[in-house]
Amino acid sequence: MPKFAANLTMLFNEVGFLERFDQAAQAGFKAVEFLFPYDYPVEQLQQALARNQLKLVLHNLPAGNWAGGERGIACHPERIEEFKSGVDQAIVYATALGVKQLNCLAGIKPQNVSAADARRVLVDNLKYAAEKLKAAGIRLLIEPINTFDIPGFFLNHTQQALDIIADTGSDNLFVQYDIYHMQRMEGELANTIRAHLPRIAHLQLADNPGRNEPGSGEINYAFLFAFLDKLGYDGWIGCEYKPATNTQAGLGWASVYLKR
């Protein structure tokens, strides 16, 4: 049976962030993920997890000025020292919160930077981060993201991610495969997952169009969940979707998986 983690950045957002841990546990989730922990003291997050017996399975490295529209800085040549400082900060949080994998958002390529230079910086930064995280017992992930939702995002395809991983030479760098993003960019979901499962460390989901809950669009999630079971995927699947109305109303698809 698939294991689902509630993405608290997008789910239960009818309440404040720290209350979302309680809501997720009450809905039956055993694990959560979210974009960033850095606005909160570690102790507050530890308490929210502990009181609900929740596991935190993923968060991201610092990604620049998110509120200002930045979506990562790993491909920015002028931000290398900031990136490295962010790796250190992420390790502190992940270690304290028991997180065993961190996602690195490549970012939107700066207009004055060539694709070749952006790629070189990204590979060097990932090599650095993967080594630092390996020493801390944490896996590093990279996520291809569709260019409809984030125009100009540098990493957009599964094979592109795999090629970058190969160029780092690291055994501690994996793909975070977001089903929604890859449906928009590639399709061919099942065969892609099967072909590259050894390098896929984490999955995320949303339906298309709309990025709403499973069952609201064109993706056959009942088939995909059974397919993942058949493949033997034993990682988490992050529920990173926008509820069509509100979170509770949109959890019908998950009831068979959460109430067990």
Backbone torsions as a table, in degrees:
resi	resn	phi	psi	omega
1	MET	NA	137.2	178.8
2	PRO	-62.1	151.2	176.3
3	LYS	-110.3	123.4	-174.6
4	PHE	-111.3	137.0	174.8
5	ALA	-113.3	132.7	178.1
6	ALA	-76.7	126.4	174.8
7	ASN	-83.3	108.1	-171.8
8	LEU	-77.8	-9.1	172.6
9	THR	-70.8	-31.9	-173.9
10	MET	-113.0	-30.0	-178.7
11	LEU	-96.6	153.4	178.5
12	PHE	58.3	28.0	-178.0
13	ASN	-80.3	10.9	171.3
14	GLU	-74.4	-13.5	179.6
15	VAL	-125.6	172.5	178.4
16	GLY	-64.0	159.6	-172.0
17	PHE	-57.4	-47.5	-176.2
18	LEU	-67.8	-25.8	176.3
19	GLU	-74.1	-19.0	-177.5
20	ARG	-67.4	-27.4	175.4
21	PHE	-61.0	-44.4	178.9
22	ASP	-63.2	-44.3	-179.4
23	GLN	-63.1	-40.7	-179.9
24	ALA	-63.9	-43.8	179.3
25	ALA	-64.9	-41.4	178.9
26	GLN	-63.5	-29.6	178.6
27	ALA	-78.6	-11.7	177.1
28	GLY	109.8	0.4	177.8
29	PHE	-70.9	142.2	175.9
30	LYS	-103.4	-7.9	-177.3
31	ALA	-148.1	157.8	178.1
32	VAL	-137.7	164.1	170.9
33	GLU	-144.5	166.0	174.4
34	PHE	-164.6	170.9	-176.3
35	LEU	-67.0	-58.6	-169.7
36	PHE	-141.5	138.8	176.1
37	PRO	-99.9	-2.6	-159.6
38	TYR	-74.2	-13.1	177.6
39	ASP	-82.9	-3.0	-174.7
40	TYR	-125.1	142.5	173.1
41	PRO	-60.6	142.7	179.4
42	VAL	-51.8	-41.0	-175.4
43	GLU	-61.8	-37.9	178.5
44	GLN	-64.1	-42.6	-179.4
45	LEU	-69.3	-39.4	176.9
46	GLN	-59.7	-42.7	-179.8
47	GLN	-65.4	-41.7	-179.7
48	ALA	-64.2	-38.3	177.5
49	LEU	-69.7	-45.8	-174.6
50	ALA	-66.2	-42.5	-175.9
51	ARG	-67.8	-19.4	179.4
52	ASN	-109.1	3.8	-178.8
53	GLN	51.5	46.8	-179.7
54	LEU	-104.3	147.1	174.2
55	LYS	-100.8	133.2	173.6
56	LEU	-93.9	115.5	-171.4
57	VAL	-100.5	-12.9	-175.7
58	LEU	-168.4	139.6	157.9
59	HIS	-146.0	176.2	-174.4
60	ASN	-99.6	158.1	165.2
61	LEU	-64.1	156.8	172.5
62	PRO	-52.5	140.7	-170.7
63	ALA	-126.2	30.4	179.0
64	GLY	81.0	-153.8	-177.7
65	ASN	-85.6	86.3	-175.9
66	TRP	-63.2	-45.6	-179.8
67	ALA	-62.7	-27.0	178.8
68	GLY	-87.8	3.9	175.7
69	GLY	102.8	-3.7	177.2
70	GLU	-73.1	146.1	-177.7
71	ARG	-130.1	40.9	-177.8
72	GLY	118.8	155.5	-178.2
73	ILE	-130.2	10.6	-172.6
74	ALA	-68.3	-18.1	178.4
75	CYS	-106.0	13.8	-176.7
76	HIS	-97.9	111.9	-176.7
77	PRO	-59.1	-32.4	-175.8
78	GLU	-86.0	3.4	-174.9
79	ARG	-119.1	20.7	-173.1
80	ILE	-63.2	-44.8	-179.1
81	GLU	-67.0	-36.1	175.2
82	GLU	-63.8	-40.9	177.7
83	PHE	-60.2	-46.3	-178.0
84	LYS	-64.4	-39.2	175.9
85	SER	-63.0	-37.4	178.0
86	GLY	-64.9	-35.2	176.1
87	VAL	-60.7	-45.4	179.0
88	ASP	-61.8	-43.6	179.6
89	GLN	-63.2	-41.8	-179.3
90	ALA	-64.3	-38.1	179.3
91	ILE	-64.3	-40.1	178.5
92	VAL	-59.7	-48.4	-179.8
93	TYR	-66.2	-47.5	-176.3
94	ALA	-62.2	-41.2	179.7
95	THR	-63.5	-44.1	-178.8
96	ALA	-68.4	-30.5	-175.2
97	LEU	-99.0	1.3	177.1
98	GLY	74.3	24.6	-178.2
99	VAL	-85.2	131.4	-175.8
100	LYS	-107.0	1.6	175.4
101	GLN	-151.9	138.4	-179.2
102	LEU	-124.7	140.4	179.4
103	ASN	-99.3	138.0	176.0
104	CYS	-110.7	118.2	175.7
105	LEU	-83.7	124.3	-175.3
106	ALA	-63.7	-38.5	179.5
107	GLY	102.0	170.1	174.7
108	ILE	-85.8	129.9	-178.5
109	LYS	-65.0	126.5	175.2
110	PRO	-60.3	143.3	-175.4
111	GLN	-62.5	-31.0	-176.9
112	ASN	-90.6	11.7	-178.9
113	VAL	-116.4	132.6	179.1
114	SER	-71.9	157.9	178.0
115	ALA	-61.0	-37.3	-179.9
116	ALA	-65.0	-42.9	179.2
117	ASP	-68.6	-40.0	178.0
118	ALA	-61.3	-41.0	180.0
119	ARG	-66.8	-41.7	179.5
120	ARG	-61.2	-45.1	179.3
121	VAL	-64.8	-42.2	178.8
122	LEU	-60.5	-46.5	-179.9
123	VAL	-61.6	-45.2	179.7
124	ASP	-63.2	-42.8	179.3
125	ASN	-65.2	-41.1	179.2
126	LEU	-66.2	-38.8	177.3
127	LYS	-60.9	-44.2	178.0
128	TYR	-62.2	-50.5	-175.8
129	ALA	-65.8	-40.3	-179.3
130	ALA	-62.0	-38.5	179.2
131	GLU	-69.2	-44.3	178.4
132	LYS	-62.6	-42.9	-179.7
133	LEU	-69.1	-36.1	178.9
134	LYS	-60.9	-40.8	178.6
135	ALA	-63.1	-26.5	179.4
136	ALA	-93.5	1.4	-179.8
137	GLY	76.1	31.6	-175.9
138	ILE	-126.2	136.0	176.2
139	ARG	-85.2	147.3	175.6
140	LEU	-105.1	137.1	-180.0
141	LEU	-122.4	151.6	169.0
142	ILE	-127.0	147.3	-171.0
143	GLU	-125.6	115.3	169.4
144	PRO	-68.3	135.9	-176.3
145	ILE	-129.0	143.6	-174.7
146	ASN	-72.3	150.8	-176.3
147	THR	-87.8	-1.8	173.6
148	PHE	-77.5	-45.2	-179.7
149	ASP	-77.8	-37.4	-179.3
150	ILE	-130.1	84.0	178.7
151	PRO	-58.3	135.5	177.7
152	GLY	87.2	-3.8	178.0
153	PHE	-60.6	137.2	-167.4
154	PHE	-77.2	-29.6	-174.9
155	LEU	-111.0	114.4	-168.4
156	ASN	-127.3	-13.9	-172.7
157	HIS	-135.0	151.8	179.6
158	THR	-59.4	-48.3	-177.4
159	GLN	-65.1	-35.1	175.6
160	GLN	-59.4	-43.9	177.9
161	ALA	-63.4	-42.5	-179.4
162	LEU	-65.0	-38.5	178.4
163	ASP	-65.8	-40.5	178.1
164	ILE	-65.1	-42.7	176.6
165	ILE	-57.7	-45.1	179.8
166	ALA	-61.2	-38.5	-177.9
167	ASP	-71.3	-24.6	175.9
168	THR	-73.4	-25.3	-176.5
169	GLY	71.1	13.0	-175.4
170	SER	-91.8	142.2	172.3
171	ASP	-96.0	9.3	-179.2
172	ASN	-121.1	31.7	179.5
173	LEU	-131.2	127.5	-172.4
174	PHE	-134.8	171.9	178.9
175	VAL	-95.8	133.0	163.8
176	GLN	-95.7	109.9	-172.7
177	TYR	-97.7	106.9	177.8
178	ASP	-92.7	113.9	-173.9
179	ILE	-60.5	-40.3	179.5
180	TYR	-62.9	-51.4	-178.7
181	HIS	-60.2	-41.6	-176.4
182	MET	-78.0	-24.3	170.4
183	GLN	-63.0	-40.1	-178.9
184	ARG	-71.7	-33.4	-175.2
185	MET	-93.0	-32.1	-168.6
186	GLU	-132.8	-37.8	-166.6
187	GLY	68.2	-155.9	175.9
188	GLU	52.1	46.1	-171.5
189	LEU	-64.5	-53.1	-173.2
190	ALA	-62.4	-47.1	-177.9
191	ASN	-67.0	-34.5	178.0
192	THR	-66.8	-45.3	178.2
193	ILE	-61.4	-45.0	-179.5
194	ARG	-62.5	-42.5	-176.7
195	ALA	-66.6	-30.8	-171.0
196	HIS	-121.1	17.8	-175.6
197	LEU	-54.2	-37.9	179.9
198	PRO	-60.0	-23.2	-179.8
199	ARG	-102.8	0.7	178.4
200	ILE	-98.1	112.9	-175.8
201	ALA	-99.7	-16.4	-176.3
202	HIS	-155.9	143.2	176.4
203	LEU	-116.9	151.0	169.9
204	GLN	-132.9	158.9	-175.7
205	LEU	-138.6	155.1	165.3
206	ALA	-169.8	157.3	179.3
207	ASP	-91.4	166.8	-178.5
208	ASN	-134.6	136.9	1.8
209	PRO	-80.5	165.7	172.7
210	GLY	102.5	-20.1	-176.0
211	ARG	57.0	38.6	177.7
212	ASN	-98.6	-168.3	-174.0
213	GLU	-68.4	156.3	174.7
214	PRO	-53.9	139.0	-177.9
215	GLY	96.8	-7.4	-178.7
216	SER	-95.4	-6.8	-174.4
217	GLY	-143.8	-146.2	-168.2
218	GLU	-90.9	-12.5	-174.4
219	ILE	-83.1	131.4	-178.7
220	ASN	-85.9	84.7	-174.8
221	TYR	-71.7	-31.7	177.1
222	ALA	-59.0	-42.7	176.9
223	PHE	-64.4	-46.9	-176.3
224	LEU	-63.2	-40.4	179.6
225	PHE	-63.6	-43.7	177.6
226	ALA	-64.6	-37.7	179.1
227	PHE	-64.3	-43.4	178.4
228	LEU	-63.6	-38.0	175.3
229	ASP	-61.6	-43.6	-179.9
230	LYS	-63.0	-36.7	178.4
231	LEU	-72.5	-19.2	-177.9
232	GLY	86.2	21.5	176.8
233	TYR	-65.2	122.8	-177.0
234	ASP	-117.6	13.4	176.8
235	GLY	-85.4	-175.0	-179.9
236	TRP	-90.0	155.5	173.6
237	ILE	-119.3	114.4	-179.3
238	GLY	-81.6	130.1	-179.5
239	CYS	-89.6	85.3	-174.7
240	GLU	-107.4	71.8	-178.5
241	TYR	-132.8	163.0	176.7
242	LYS	-94.4	115.2	178.2
243	PRO	-56.4	134.2	-177.8
244	ALA	-62.7	-34.9	175.6
245	THR	-121.8	-77.5	172.4
246	ASN	-138.5	166.1	-170.7
247	THR	-60.2	-50.6	-176.4
248	GLN	-60.4	-41.5	-179.2
249	ALA	-65.9	-25.5	-176.7
250	GLY	-96.9	11.0	-177.0
251	LEU	-96.1	7.1	-179.3
252	GLY	-57.2	-38.4	-179.4
253	TRP	-59.9	-29.5	-172.6
254	ALA	-94.4	-7.4	-170.9
255	SER	-59.2	-37.4	-178.6
256	VAL	-67.6	-25.9	-178.1
257	TYR	-91.7	-31.5	-173.5
258	LEU	-86.7	-29.4	-176.5
259	LYS	-94.3	61.7	179.1
260	ARG	-138.2	NA	NA
